Amino acid sequence: MPKRQPPGLRVVARPGTALLYLRGTVRGQRVYESAGTDDRALAEEARAAREAELYRAAVYKTPPRVTFSAAVVSYTESERRPASTLAFLNRILLHFGAVIACQDIDQAAMDRACRALCRPDAKPATKLRNVITPTRAILMHAARRGWCAPPVFEKSRSSPPRTDWLTPSEAEAMIGAATGRRGHLRPLLVFLFCTGARMGETLALRWDDVDLQNARAVLRDTKNGADRIVDLPARAVAELASVAHRDGAVFRNRAARCYRATAASATVPYGGQASRGWAGCLKAAGIGRHLTPHHARHSWASWHYAVHNDMLLLKRDGGWFSASQVERYAKLVPAGMAEDVRRFWGSGAVCEQKAGLERKIA
């Protein structure tokens, strides 16, 4: 028979994260929640405080408060979450700690979290993406289970987002700059501009999910948690075929090592390891605008609409949830650039065949 655990809480490790967790039973109340730290001593302090809170609730017959860390565990176990979401949640958990209850995270607590987790000059959109939206998702999950009231936070005022993108000639210049010490970035750049994959999805790609013969790849670690199949233009197929290794992760860093997954770090976003090389290629290509690797996705979407002129096809191929998310790409590319895009992808005939097939299916 399995050994029965004594009553009370204990500090345990959880695979895939450096954060420690509290697990056990106190007066009939089962607990499995984050300690909000990776320090064993601090985790023991959190365990003692949480145990005392649960004992007081049992003695005085008051319902125990559900902690934010418990809500995070419930949220992540309710369904598969992408690695990028887990990275944001790890950072937020480290800030709030293990004791704070869901009901105690108000506007003032959210303001403090934004100041602690974002740069002083961070834009409202950055605070929304990195802190407010993930926290609101946890609290809404808790509210649906009766653990707290639905969260109400101030809406940040920000200017309308500007969708910047690169022309095929600028992307070509960046790829040409990926030589020498930056040579490992060439297949990565070609894949980004040819598929519109997000950086996290791209760095998580493994050779088991690449079919060069049929010019397709399966993206597993997507933002919405659902697998997505992407078609590989001829240029992407040729570039991937030139990669020497055929096992494990497709894209490697300069030292030929795999890029670190989000779950391996509570602070480093997935894909941040390639940002310095991206910036180096931008500079070497003579592009002075501030652009991030995500602008490769903006560029691909703009090119895609220029070639196919089909909003629903772009929504499906790019893995967006709604057509409103892709409407901004409809008028970015000037007329006449479609042929430049086809030459860049090296798949003019493929583009036409795909568009015809989509019309036939519809």
C-alpha positions in Angstrom: 0.0 0.0 0.0 1.2 3.5 -0.7 2.6 5.4 2.3 0.0 7.8 3.6 1.2 11.4 3.8 0.9 13.1 7.3 -1.6 16.0 7.6 -0.3 19.4 6.8 1.4 21.0 3.8 4.8 20.2 2.4 7.0 22.0 -0.2 7.4 20.1 -3.4 9.0 20.6 -6.8 7.0 20.5 -10.0 8.5 19.3 -13.4 9.0 22.0 -16.0 9.3 25.0 -13.6 11.8 26.2 -11.1 9.0 27.5 -8.8 8.2 25.4 -5.7 4.7 24.3 -4.8 2.7 23.7 -1.6 0.8 20.4 -1.4 -1.1 18.5 1.2 -4.3 18.5 3.3 -5.2 20.7 6.3 -8.4 19.9 8.2 -10.0 18.3 5.1 -8.9 21.2 2.8 -6.8 19.9 0.0 -4.1 22.3 -1.3 -1.9 22.3 -4.4 -0.7 25.7 -5.2 2.5 27.7 -6.0 4.7 28.9 -3.2 5.4 31.9 -5.4 9.2 31.4 -5.1 12.0 29.1 -6.1 13.8 29.7 -2.7 13.3 26.8 -0.3 13.5 28.9 2.8 10.9 31.4 1.5 8.7 28.5 0.4 8.8 27.1 3.9 7.7 30.5 5.3 4.8 30.5 2.8 3.9 26.9 3.8 3.7 27.9 7.5 1.6 31.0 6.8 -0.8 29.1 4.5 -1.2 26.3 7.1 -2.0 28.8 9.8 -4.6 30.5 7.6 -6.3 27.2 6.8 -6.3 26.2 10.5 -7.9 29.5 11.5 -10.5 29.1 8.8 -11.4 25.6 10.1 -11.6 26.7 13.7 -13.6 29.9 13.2 -15.8 28.3 10.5 -14.9 30.9 7.9 -14.4 29.8 4.3 -10.7 29.7 3.4 -9.5 32.3 0.9 -8.4 30.9 -2.4 -4.9 32.2 -3.2 -3.8 33.6 -6.5 -1.2 30.8 -6.7 -3.9 28.1 -6.3 -5.9 29.8 -9.1 -2.8 29.7 -11.3 -2.4 26.0 -10.8 -6.1 25.4 -11.5 -5.9 27.6 -14.6 -2.8 25.8 -16.0 -4.2 22.4 -15.4 -7.7 23.0 -16.7 -6.3 22.9 -20.3 -3.1 23.0 -22.2 -1.5 26.5 -22.1 1.2 27.7 -24.5 4.7 28.1 -23.2 4.6 31.9 -23.7 1.6 32.2 -21.3 3.4 30.0 -18.7 6.4 32.3 -18.9 4.3 35.4 -18.2 2.5 33.6 -15.3 5.8 32.5 -13.7 6.9 36.1 -13.5 3.6 37.3 -12.2 3.6 34.5 -9.5 7.1 35.5 -8.4 5.8 39.1 -7.9 2.5 38.3 -6.0 3.9 35.4 -4.0 2.0 32.5 -2.4 -0.2 34.2 0.2 -2.2 36.9 -1.6 -5.8 35.9 -2.2 -7.5 36.4 -5.5 -10.0 38.8 -3.9 -7.0 41.0 -2.8 -5.7 41.8 -6.3 -7.3 45.1 -7.0 -6.4 48.1 -9.2 -3.7 49.2 -6.7 -2.1 45.8 -6.6 -2.2 45.7 -10.4 -0.5 49.1 -10.7 2.3 47.8 -8.4 2.7 44.7 -10.5 3.0 46.8 -13.7 5.7 49.0 -12.1 7.6 45.9 -10.8 7.4 43.8 -14.0 7.6 46.4 -16.7 10.2 49.0 -17.6 9.5 52.6 -16.4 9.0 53.7 -20.0 6.8 50.7 -20.9 3.9 51.5 -23.1 0.3 50.7 -22.0 0.1 48.0 -24.6 3.2 46.3 -23.1 1.7 46.4 -19.6 -1.6 45.0 -20.9 0.1 42.2 -22.7 2.7 41.2 -20.1 0.8 41.7 -16.8 -2.8 42.8 -17.0 -4.2 40.3 -19.5 -2.6 37.2 -18.0 -3.6 38.3 -14.4 -7.2 39.0 -15.6 -7.4 35.6 -17.2 -6.5 33.9 -13.9 -9.0 36.0 -11.9 -11.7 35.3 -14.4 -11.0 31.6 -14.1 -11.3 32.0 -10.3 -14.5 34.1 -10.5 -16.2 31.4 -12.6 -15.5 29.0 -9.7 -16.8 31.3 -7.1 -13.4 32.1 -5.6 -13.6 35.9 -6.1 -15.6 38.6 -7.8 -14.9 39.2 -11.6 -11.9 41.5 -11.9 -12.5 45.1 -13.0 -9.3 47.0 -14.0 -8.9 50.4 -15.6 -8.6 50.3 -19.4 -5.2 51.7 -20.4 -5.3 54.6 -22.8 -2.9 54.1 -25.7 -2.5 55.3 -29.2 -3.8 53.1 -32.0 -1.2 50.4 -32.8 1.1 51.0 -35.7 1.6 47.9 -37.8 5.1 48.1 -39.2 6.4 45.6 -41.8 9.4 44.9 -44.1 9.4 44.9 -47.8 10.7 41.8 -49.6 13.9 43.7 -50.5 14.4 44.6 -46.8 13.9 41.0 -45.8 16.3 39.9 -48.5 18.9 42.3 -47.1 18.5 40.9 -43.6 18.9 37.3 -44.8 22.0 38.4 -46.8 23.4 39.9 -43.6 23.0 36.5 -41.8 26.6 35.4 -42.6 29.6 34.5 -40.6 28.9 34.7 -36.9 25.2 35.2 -37.7 25.0 32.4 -40.2 22.9 30.2 -37.9 20.1 32.8 -38.3 19.7 32.5 -42.0 17.3 29.4 -41.9 15.5 31.0 -39.0 14.9 34.3 -40.9 13.8 32.5 -44.1 11.3 30.4 -42.1 9.9 33.5 -40.3 9.3 35.5 -43.5 8.0 32.5 -45.4 5.5 31.1 -42.9 4.5 34.0 -40.6 5.1 31.8 -37.6 5.6 33.5 -34.2 9.1 33.3 -32.8 8.1 31.0 -29.9 6.4 28.6 -32.4 9.5 28.6 -34.6 12.0 27.9 -31.9 9.9 25.1 -30.6 9.8 23.4 -34.1 11.3 19.9 -34.2 12.4 17.9 -37.2 9.7 15.3 -36.3 7.1 17.9 -37.3 8.8 18.9 -40.6 7.8 17.2 -43.9 10.1 18.6 -46.6 8.8 16.2 -49.2 5.2 17.6 -48.9 6.4 21.1 -48.0 4.6 21.3 -44.7 5.4 21.8 -41.0 3.3 21.4 -37.8 3.6 24.1 -35.2 3.0 22.6 -31.8 3.7 25.4 -29.3 1.2 28.0 -30.6 -0.2 31.0 -28.8 -3.8 29.6 -28.7 -2.6 26.1 -27.7 -3.9 24.4 -30.9 -1.5 22.8 -33.4 -1.3 24.6 -36.8 0.0 23.3 -40.1 1.9 25.7 -42.3 2.7 25.4 -45.9 6.4 25.8 -46.8 7.2 27.8 -49.9 9.9 26.5 -52.2 12.5 28.9 -50.6 11.8 27.6 -47.1 12.0 24.0 -48.2 15.4 24.7 -49.9 16.7 26.5 -46.9 15.7 23.8 -44.4 17.1 21.2 -46.7 20.5 22.9 -46.3 20.5 22.5 -42.5 23.0 19.9 -41.5 21.3 18.1 -38.6 18.0 16.2 -38.8 17.2 15.5 -35.1 15.7 17.5 -32.3 15.1 21.2 -32.6 15.3 22.6 -36.2 16.8 25.9 -35.2 19.9 26.2 -33.1 21.9 29.1 -31.7 25.4 30.1 -32.7 26.8 27.4 -30.4 24.6 24.8 -32.1 22.6 24.4 -29.0 18.8 24.3 -28.7 17.1 27.6 -27.7 15.9 27.5 -24.1 12.2 26.8 -23.7 10.0 29.3 -21.8 9.3 26.9 -19.0 13.0 26.7 -18.2 13.1 30.4 -17.2 10.7 32.5 -15.1 12.0 35.7 -16.5 13.3 35.2 -20.1 10.6 35.3 -22.8 10.7 32.5 -25.4 12.6 33.8 -28.4 14.5 36.6 -26.5 17.7 34.6 -27.2 17.5 35.4 -30.9 16.7 39.1 -30.5 20.3 40.2 -30.5 21.1 38.4 -33.7 17.9 39.9 -35.3 19.1 43.4 -34.3 22.5 42.7 -35.7 21.0 41.6 -39.1 18.8 44.8 -39.1 21.9 47.0 -38.6 24.0 45.2 -41.1 21.1 45.4 -43.6 21.0 49.2 -43.1 17.4 49.2 -41.7 17.2 52.0 -39.1 13.6 51.4 -37.9 13.0 49.7 -34.5 11.7 46.3 -35.5 11.4 43.1 -33.5 11.2 39.5 -34.8 7.4 39.7 -34.5 7.5 42.2 -37.4 8.4 39.2 -39.7 4.9 37.9 -38.9 3.5 41.3 -39.8 5.4 41.3 -43.0 4.3 37.8 -44.0 0.7 38.7 -43.3 0.9 41.8 -45.4 2.5 39.9 -48.2 0.0 37.0 -47.9 -2.9 39.4 -48.5 -1.2 41.1 -51.3 -0.8 37.7 -53.1 -4.1 36.1 -52.3 -6.4 39.0 -51.5 -8.3 36.7 -49.2 -8.9 37.7 -45.5 -10.4 34.4 -44.4 -7.4 32.5 -45.9 -5.0 34.8 -44.1 -6.9 34.3 -40.8 -6.7 30.5 -41.2 -3.1 30.3 -42.4 -1.9 32.7 -39.7 -3.8 31.1 -36.8 -5.8 34.1 -35.8 -9.1 33.7 -34.0 -11.1 36.5 -35.7 -11.1 38.3 -39.0 -10.8 41.7 -37.1 -7.3 40.7 -36.1 -6.1 40.5 -39.7 -8.0 43.4 -41.2 -5.1 45.8 -40.5 -3.0 44.0 -43.1 -5.4 44.5 -46.0 -4.1 47.9 -47.0 -0.5 47.9 -46.0 1.2 46.6 -49.1 1.1 48.9 -52.2 -0.3 47.6 -55.4 2.3 45.8 -57.6 4.3 44.2 -54.8 2.6 40.8 -55.1 5.1 39.7 -57.8 8.1 40.7 -55.5 6.6 38.5 -52.7 6.2 35.5 -55.1 9.8 35.9 -56.1 10.9 36.1 -52.5 9.0 32.9 -51.6 10.2 31.3 -54.8 6.7 29.9 -55.2 4.7 31.8 -57.7 3.1 28.7 -59.1 2.4 27.3 -55.7 0.7 30.5 -54.6 -1.6 30.4 -57.6 -2.4 26.7 -57.2 -3.2 27.2 -53.5 -5.5 30.2 -54.2 -7.3 28.2 -56.9 -7.7 25.2 -54.6 -9.2 27.4 -51.9 -11.7 28.8 -54.4 -12.6 25.3 -55.6 -13.1 24.1 -52.0 -15.2 27.1 -51.1 
